[in-house]
Amino acid sequence: MTSHPTAGADSPKPAFELKAATFTLPVIRLLGIDMDAVADQLGVKVDQAPDFFRNTPVVIDLSGLPPGAGQIEFPLLVGLMRGFGMIPVGIRGGTEEQHAAAEAMELAILGDAFVRRTPPREAASQPDPRPAPRPAASPASAVAEEGVHASQRLVTRPVRSGQRVYAPGGDLSVVAPVSHGAELMADGNIHVYGPLRGRAMAGMKGDISARIFCQDLQAELLSVAGHYRISENIPDEVKGVPVQIFLDGDVLRVEKL
């Protein structure tokens, strides 16, 4: 009697898994198509915070362009952004003609759901009522937590250089030191009960009422709703002491507590 191999015995071992994940992406909103002006003004921003932009994936938002703005020189735009260290990955908004030009540069066409890095493109066409899946932890980015709630994320261990912690839809509290090169991000407020040496960005979805509170300010960069200050622009008298950071109009203020 001839024996047959067990079904599946020769099946190849899976080489990858396809998962949905939520990340944060900076968005550059174009207000005009003059690439010389874009280059000049973007250069100023990069000079103020070079580490913030280095090797950072970004989305180009075309929704701020006036009607009839015309074609965008995507080869020039992509080239200058890469020259500044950024990695343009896609566009949002714009016309069909602009979409075709962007696709020719291998840029993804993202819907309104892609304000931040979200699941694959086809999943963005219809909002998912379920909570966004959280990214799988990895040795480079995992941070132990004591509690995660819909409106608050609590981190209880030090946030190391290279780690990025994001609290979508609410506040982030860290009861441990935050090292240089680490990033804290929250759609709401950020509270740090220890030295803050990395970057803290509150109001990621544009909440101008968001604030940052910390016990020992030594930050590389502070941001609320897209308004930011780098270390060189933070007064010495508020460094190393408890402070709050908030928006007063278009001015990002740092005040002692």
HUDA-V214352 format. One record per residue. N is the residue number from 0. PSI is psi in whole degrees, -180 to 180 (999 if undefined). NEAR is the number of other ideal C-beta (glycine too) atoms within 10 Angstrom. D_LAST is the distance of its C-alpha to the last C-alpha in whole Angstrom. Layout:
n: (N/N)
psi: (PSI/PSI)
near: (NEAR/NEAR)
d_last: (D_LAST/D_LAST)
This chain:
n: (0/1/2/3/4/5/6/7/8/9/10/11/12/13/14/15/16/17/18/19/20/21/22/23/24/25/26/27/28/29/30/31/32/33/34/35/36/37/38/39/40/41/42/43/44/45/46/47/48/49/50/51/52/53/54/55/56/57/58/59/60/61/62/63/64/65/66/67/68/69/70/71/72/73/74/75/76/77/78/79/80/81/82/83/84/85/86/87/88/89/90/91/92/93/94/95/96/97/98/99/100/101/102/103/104/105/106/107/108/109/110/111/112/113/114/115/116/117/118/119/120/121/122/123/124/125/126/127/128/129/130/131/132/133/134/135/136/137/138/139/140/141/142/143/144/145/146/147/148/149/150/151/152/153/154/155/156/157/158/159/160/161/162/163/164/165/166/167/168/169/170/171/172/173/174/175/176/177/178/179/180/181/182/183/184/185/186/187/188/189/190/191/192/193/194/195/196/197/198/199/200/201/202/203/204/205/206/207/208/209/210/211/212/213/214/215/216/217/218/219/220/221/222/223/224/225/226/227/228/229/230/231/232/233/234/235/236/237/238/239/240/241/242/243/244/245/246/247/248/249/250/251/252/253/254/255/256)
psi: (129/130/150/143/149/136/131/-4/-33/9/134/147/134/133/-15/166/142/116/154/147/157/125/174/136/132/148/128/114/110/135/-5/170/13/102/-27/-43/-41/-44/-45/-48/-34/-36/-38/-45/-43/-38/-31/-32/69/-37/-27/-34/-16/124/33/122/137/155/138/118/120/3/-18/-2/141/153/139/24/-25/-175/145/137/77/-40/-41/-43/-48/-40/-43/-34/-41/-34/-29/4/-3/162/94/128/-18/175/161/139/-172/178/171/-38/-41/-36/-44/-40/-38/-41/-31/-25/11/36/140/149/113/143/-178/-23/-11/40/-31/164/121/-175/172/158/-44/-23/-13/-9/-30/126/140/120/-14/156/144/134/146/145/145/141/147/161/-30/-22/-9/137/127/142/150/-30/142/120/171/-33/2/142/131/125/129/-2/158/142/113/166/133/-14/147/124/128/134/93/135/8/-156/159/128/132/117/48/168/152/118/164/139/-5/157/132/133/141/146/-23/-134/163/130/127/114/56/-177/134/101/-14/-138/141/125/107/165/45/-25/17/13/103/-10/-5/153/161/130/134/155/-23/97/116/31/151/-34/140/140/138/119/40/-9/128/161/142/170/-40/-21/12/123/143/-32/-15/6/140/11/165/132/167/146/129/166/133/93/-123/10/128/114/146/116/146/146/999)
near: (3/3/5/7/7/7/7/6/7/7/7/5/4/6/5/5/6/6/10/13/13/15/12/17/16/15/15/17/14/20/14/12/17/12/18/9/11/20/16/10/12/19/13/8/14/18/11/15/19/12/15/19/20/12/8/15/14/17/22/25/20/19/12/11/19/9/5/6/16/11/11/25/15/19/12/13/24/19/15/18/21/11/12/18/14/21/13/23/16/20/27/19/19/20/16/8/11/21/15/12/19/23/14/10/14/10/19/15/17/23/13/10/16/21/17/19/16/20/17/11/14/7/12/15/8/9/9/13/5/6/10/14/13/13/16/10/11/8/5/9/13/14/18/10/13/11/10/12/11/9/10/17/26/16/23/13/15/16/24/17/12/13/21/18/21/19/25/19/16/15/20/25/20/26/13/16/19/30/16/14/16/23/20/28/21/27/21/22/23/30/22/26/15/15/18/28/20/25/24/28/24/28/24/24/15/11/16/14/12/23/18/27/21/25/15/18/25/16/27/21/19/25/24/26/18/16/17/18/20/18/15/8/13/20/8/6/10/17/14/12/12/13/23/17/27/19/19/10/8/8/9/20/16/19/10/10/10)
d_last: (85/82/79/76/72/70/68/65/66/66/63/60/57/54/53/49/47/46/43/40/37/34/32/30/31/30/32/33/34/37/38/41/44/44/43/43/40/38/39/38/34/34/35/32/29/31/30/27/26/29/28/27/30/33/35/33/35/35/36/38/37/40/39/38/41/43/47/49/47/50/50/47/48/47/48/47/43/43/44/42/39/41/41/37/37/36/38/39/40/41/41/40/42/44/48/51/52/49/48/52/51/48/50/52/49/48/45/44/45/42/41/38/37/36/33/32/35/37/40/43/44/47/44/42/45/44/41/41/39/39/35/35/36/34/35/36/35/36/35/33/31/31/28/28/27/27/26/27/27/28/24/22/23/22/22/23/24/23/23/26/27/29/27/26/25/25/24/26/26/22/19/19/17/18/18/19/19/19/22/23/25/24/23/20/21/21/22/19/16/15/13/13/13/14/15/15/18/20/20/17/19/18/20/23/26/24/22/20/17/16/13/11/9/9/9/11/11/15/16/20/19/16/18/18/21/23/21/20/19/20/19/21/19/15/15/15/12/10/12/12/8/6/5/6/10/12/15/16/20/21/18/16/12/10/6/4/0)
